[in-house]
Amino acid sequence: MLKQKPSPESVLITEQETEAIKKLQQILSIESAQVKLVASNGEEILIPESVYNLLGQIVRAMVSDQAVSIVTHNRELTVHQAADLLNVSRSFIVKLLDEGAIPYIEVGSRRRILFQDLMTYKQQRKVQRRQLLDELIEMTEEAGLYEE
């Protein structure tokens, strides 16, 4: 039975856990796998898809010898929290809100950003950056300034 430890900053695999974690990764990589949690009393529960996906990400990171930390967030973020998550200034977030790039709700005189809306913006920004980089590479290749 697993004993719950105090919340550590991050977790790394110990040598003793390596094989078990690799085996878990194999099981989680099977797309049609229906993973169940079995309690010590024999009670079984199917692991919900959201938990399954998160578990897969954690296990892949651990197998890759990366430290893993879990950070919880409120569903509604302050402007300051959103800025911290995107690693940008608070004034930049305010500008994005004013431009309508990220939706927000008003709570009294304060603005709140839904976590999901912020993550949607972050993903869109990532896609746009990739497209712009691809266009830049194409332009430099056409100009003979870039070789593969």
Secondary structure, DSSP 8 states (H G I E B T S, - for coil): --------S-B---GGGHHHHHHHHHHHT-TT---EEE-TTS-EEE--HHHHHHHHHHHHHHHTT--B------SEE-HHHHHHHHTS-HHHHHHHHHHTSS--EEETTEEEEEHHHHHHHHHHHHHHHHHHHHHHHHHHHHTT----
